[in-house]
Amino acid sequence: MKTTDDVLSTVPAPAGSDVRVEPVRYDHEGSALLGVLAKDHAASGPRPAVLVVHDWHGVNEHVEARVTMLARLGYVAFGADVYGEGVRPGDDTAGQVAGSYYQDLPLFRARLTAGLDRLREDPDVDHSRIVVMGYCFGGSGAIELARTGADLVGAVSFHGGLIVHEPSDASAIRAKLLVLTGGADPMVPDTKVAEWQDEMRAVPSVDWQVVTYSGAMHAFAVPGTNAPDHGAQYQERADRRSWQALQVFLAEVFDEEPTVA
């Protein structure tokens, strides 16, 4: 099975680049947060940016790998911290920690907004071209941030839970949406996908698309995941295809020439 380092190596650093990954401390209403920022210091001027939201384990080596990959592609990338500095739960408590945010969506959205605000503070960010993306818990978060009406050009969910809202607030969404989901994900079954699509269909102004990967379980894009008995397993094929889909989407919303790596 591929490791995080294996995935990171699929996007090599361009010649002459100076990509650095650095911890960033910031705050939300008195709670200390610790994210991670990656960008190419050899580049100059504002550039498109991507906010990356972690899965239920918090900011970790997977988030660092993804922001590094994005920085190597020429973007400013910030891995936001929803949980708070020092809160990095293991498998035994991650569900409980993540669940507390699912049960308090206003707090979840506020922490996501704090991450977006911190990303906007970076002088190299083009404020008119920002996308949010996330994995599992973070995939749900990406869509939740878009539902706030945040000034984003795109939101991408990798195997995220698709939360349907009643009453719907989909009319507030300004970002284009890309949902990448597993065809064998018991946590996001076809019925959930259909319910979410129905909510989006009711608001014709929302630009959305769903891509389903056959045989892919939950967490298909998180290297090292191997719990098929619990419906979660890394799948190299779906990871590779979903990363390619992300790059095509970013090129579209950032108005760039697509370069798939």
N, C-alpha and C positions, 0 to 999 in steps of 0.2 A: 504493500500500500504506500502511496506517495506521502511524503512528509511535507510540512510547511516549507522547508528549505527547497524541496523539489519544485513546489509550485512557484516559489519566488524566482527560481532560476529560469522559468519559462519566459520571463520578461527581463532580459539583460539590460544593464545600464548602458545608455548610449555613449559612444566615444566622446570624450571631452566634457561629460556631465559631472556634476558634483552634488549628487543626491545625498541629503542628510536626513536622518530620522531623529527627532528630539522630543523629549517629554515636555508637556505644556500643562502647567497648573492654572486652573481658573476656578470660578466660584459660581454657585447658584444659591442665592438667598441664604448665605452662611454655610452652605455645604461645600467642602473642598472637593474638587474634581481633578482628575489627572488623565489627560488625553495624550495623544502622540501625533506630531506633525511631521510630514515629509514633503520636501520640495527640492528642486534642483537649484542650487545656489549659483550655478554657472549661467543660468538664464536670467534675463532682465525683463522688467515690465510686468504689468498685471496679466494673469493667465486664468483659464478656467479652473474651477476648484470642485473637489468632491468631499463631502462629509460622509465618513464611514461609521456605521453604528454596529457595535459588537453583538455577538450572540449572548446566550445566557451565562457564559463564563466571564463576561466583562472584557476589558481591554487586555489583550494578551499577545502572544507571538503571532497569531493568525492575523489580528488587526494590523500589527506592525508590518507583516509581509504584504498585506493588501495595500496599505498606504504607500509603501515603498514601490510596489509595482505601478501604482497610479502616478507617483512622482517620476518614475522612469519613463512613463508615457507623456510627460510634459505638464502634468497637473499639480496644483497644490492640493494635498490630501491631508485631512485631519480626522483622526480616530477619536470620536467623542466618547466621553465617559458618562454613562447614565447613572451608574451605581454610586459613585463616589470613591475618592482615593482610598486605597486599601481594601476595597470590597471586590474580591476576585474569587467568587465561590467555586468550589469543586462540584463534581457530579452529584454529590449527596445533598447539596443545599441550593444548587443553581436554580432548580425549578421553583423553590420557595421564594427566592430573591426576585426572579423574573416575574413570578406570579403577583408579587406585591405591586408591581408597576402596571400589569395588566388590569389589576383591580382598582388602580388609581390613575386613569388615563390623563387627567389634567396634570398630575405630577410628571408622568411619562413625557407628555408633550412639552412641558416646561423645561425638563432636562435636555430634551432634544433641541429646543429652541436656544438654550444656553450654549450648546455646542455649535450651533449655526452662528450665533452671535460671535463666539470666539474665533471661528474660522474667518468671519468677515473682518475681524480686526487685523488680519495679516495684510501687510502692505502689497503683497504680490497677488492678491486675489482680485479677479474681475467680478465685481458684485452682480453684474448682469448675467453671469454664466456660472451658476452653482447647481450641483446635483447632490442629492442625498441617496445613499445606498446602504444596505445592511443585510446581515445574515441571521436567519432564524428570528430570535427576539428582535434583532436589529432590522430585519426585513419588515416586520410588523411596524417597527418604529419609523422606518422610512415613509410608509404610507400614512401613518398617524401625523407625522410632521407636515406632509403635503396637505392633509385635511385641515390644518390650521390656517391655510391660505398663505403659507410662507412664500416668499419671493424666490421660488426655485424654478429652474427650467426642466427639471426631471427628478423622478424618484424611482429607485430600483429595489425590488425585494427579491432576495435570494432565499428560497424555501422559507419565507416568512408566513406566520399565521395571518389569514385574511379575516380581519375583524369587520363584521357588518354592523353598521350603526343604524339605530332606530330611535328617534327620527334621523334621517340621513343628513350628513353634512358634506356630501360629495360636491355640492355646488360651490364650496369654498376652494376646491382644488384648482390651482393654477399650473401645476407642473404636469408634464407628460409622464405617464406611468408605465413601467415595465415590470411585470411580475413573472419571475422564473421559478417554476414549481416542479415538484417531482410527481411523476405519474403513479408511484407506489408509496406516496407519503401518507401514512395513516393519520397524521396530525392535521393535514390539509387535504381531506378527501375531495372527490369530484363535487360532492354536494356543497361543500364550503366554497369551492371555486365558483360554482354556478350562482350561489347566493350573492357572492361579492360582485360577480359580473352583472347580475341583475340590478344591483344597486348602482353600478356605474352606468349601465344602459339608460337608467332613468334620468341621467343628466347628460344630454348629448354634447355639451361643451367639453366634457372630460375626454382627453385623448389617452386611451389605455390599450395595452396589449398583454396577453398572457401566453407564455411559452411553457409547454409541459414536456418533461424529459422522461421517456419510457424507462421503467425499471428503477427510477431514482427514488430513493427514500428521503426522509427528512435529513437535513444537514449534509446533502450530497456534495456541497462545495467546501466543506470544512475538513481539511486533511487530518487523518488520524481517527476520525469518527468510525467506530466499528461496533455498533450495538443493534444488529438487525432484528434481534428478538424484541427490541423496543421501537422498531420502525425507523432507526437512524443509522445511516451508513454512508461513508464517502464513496462517490462514484467518479472516477477520473474522467470518463466520457462526458458526463453531465457538467462537471466542473469546467472542463475545457470549452464545451459548447456555450455554457452560460457566460463565461468570461469573454468569449468572442461576441456574444450577443450584447454584452455590456458595452464593448468598444464601439460597435456599430451604432448603438443608441447614443453614446456620448458624442460621437462624431456628428450625429444628426442634431441633437439639441444644442451643441456648442457651435454648430455650423462650421465643421471642419471636414477635411478629407479623411475618410475612414482608413485607419491603419490597424489591421488585426494582428496581434502578437500572441 
